[in-house]
């Protein structure tokens, strides 16, 4: 059974930082691309960042220079380091694992940026 467990969300002031983690089980982790998506109230889910099996990364324009995606294949875990957070970054953040047509999602973690 595939499980993706996100953690690290919470309430942070504008300009602050958070690090999200996504611990995966039930998959051969190093074969999967890992992505972070987010969904704000009343909006569609959007891509934040992706890291594929060879470490290549892609970012949404809105987070470039502020967020960093990484992975530790030994720990079957992906990370999203979020710096210089803005109120518009407030959303539920979801972890996704994808490979060869298979796609799995975590249940999400809430990030709220507010003073």
N, C-alpha and C positions, 0 to 999 in steps of 0.2 A: 504494500500500500504506500502510495506516494504522499508525503507530507511536506509542506513548506510552512515553517513557523517564523513569522515576523516578530521582532521585538525592538524596543528602543524608542518608540514614539512617546509623545508627551506634550506638555505645554512649555513653550520657550518664548522669551521676549524677542522682539525684532532685533536683528543683528547677532543673535545667538547661534549656537550650533547643536546638532544632534547627530548621532550615528545610529542608523538602522541596521539590523542584522536579519538575515534570512537563513535559517538552518534547514537543510534539506535531508530527507531520508527516503529510501525506496527507489532512488534513481542512481545511475552511474554519473555522479555529479560532474566529473571533468569532461563529459561528452555533451553537456547541456549549455546552451546560452542562458544567461540569467538576466532578468530585467526588473526594473522598478517602474511601476506605474502609479498614478495618483488620480483620485477622483474627489473633486470639491462638490459641495452641495449644489444641486441643480445643474451640474456640468457633466460632460462626458468624461470617461476615463481616458487619461492621456499618458503617453510614454514620457518617462523622466530620463532614464538612462538604461543602456544595455551593455553587457560585457559578454563576448562570445568565448568559446573554449580556448582560443589562443591568446586571450587577453585584450583583444581589440575592443575599444569602447566607442559608444555613440551617446550623445547628450541632446536633450531638447535645448533649443536656443535660450529658453527662459532660465535655465540653470547652469549654463556653461560658465566656467570660472568660479562657481560657488559650490557645486556638488561634485563628488568623486565616487565613482562606483569601483568596487574591487571584489576580488574573490580569493578564498583560501581553499584550494582543492583538498588539502589534507584534512580540513575541518568540515568539508561539505557545506561551506557557508559563504554567502555573498553579503556585501556591505554597501551601504550608501552613507557616505560622510556628507553632511549638509552644513555648510557654513553661511554666514551672512544671511540668515533666514529673514524672509519678508512675510508680511501678513498674507500675501497672495499665495504663499506656499502652503497655507492651511488646507489640509485634505486628508483623506484616508489613503495611505500608501500601501500598495500591494506588491508582493514579490511574485515573479513568474519565471518558470523554467520551461524551456522549449528546445526540442530537437526532433528532426525527422518527422514532422507532422504532429508530434505529441506536445501538449501544452498543459501545464499545471499551474494552479494559482494558490497563494496563501489566502488567509482570511482577512488580512489587512491590519494596519496599525495606525491609529489616529495621531496626526501631527497638527498642533495648533500653535500658531505664531501670533501672539497678542501681548500688548502691554497691560 
